[in-house]
Amino acid sequence: MSETPRLWWEDFVVGKVLTSGTVEVTKEEIVDFARRYDPQRFHVDEEAAKQTMFGGLIASGWMTASLTMRLMCDAYLLDSASLGSPGVEQLKWLKPVRPGDVLQVRTTVLETRPMGSKPHIGLAKSRMETVNQHGEVVLAMEAWGMYRRREPAA
């Protein structure tokens, strides 16, 4: 995080779209993540995965969520006045992520409001969509972010 943030709460206006860079998902990363955190057969065993409804190896949804978070950090969060999040309201895995997929995140600001109890903080609700190289949404979530205000209310 930079000393002087580039983005403050006031910069997260409704309708604003932030787009991340990309990341390619590898078979090795899928298996490594799954062995450590989600060792279901369709995440760790390529042959066994062929016998499932997925027809092959897929990334854990939690890996996809983690990659989404990293892409958001690199795109804007690390250069913002972010104070974290009070939580995720919705998280959906819409399509499997496979080895070789290239992911990117689109964040759209849906709603903003100052925090009533803390005038130096503003809240921004956003919809994050992680898309693959075909433009298909593989993950969708809605969450609130907390940001310092550039000019706190009196």
Stockholm file with secondary structure:
# STOCKHOLM 1.0

chainA/1-154         MSETPRLWWEDFVVGKVLTSGTVEVTKEEIVDFARRYDPQRFHVDEEAAKQTMFGGLIASGWMTASLTMRLMCDAYLLDSASLGSPGVEQLKWLKPVRPGDVLQVRTTVLETRPMGSKPHIGLAKSRMETVNQHGEVVLAMEAWGMYRRREPAA
#=GR chainA/1-154 SS CCSSCSBCGGGCCTTCEEEEEEEECCHHHHHHHHHHHCCCHHHHCHHHHHTSTTSSCCCCHHHHHHHHHHHHHHHTGGGBTBCCCSEEEEEEECSCCCTTCEEEEEEEEEEEEECTTCTTEEEEEEEEEEECTTSCEEEEEEEEEEEECSSCCC
#=GC SS_cons         CCSSCSBCGGGCCTTCEEEEEEEECCHHHHHHHHHHHCCCHHHHCHHHHHTSTTSSCCCCHHHHHHHHHHHHHHHTGGGBTBCCCSEEEEEEECSCCCTTCEEEEEEEEEEEEECTTCTTEEEEEEEEEEECTTSCEEEEEEEEEEEECSSCCC
//
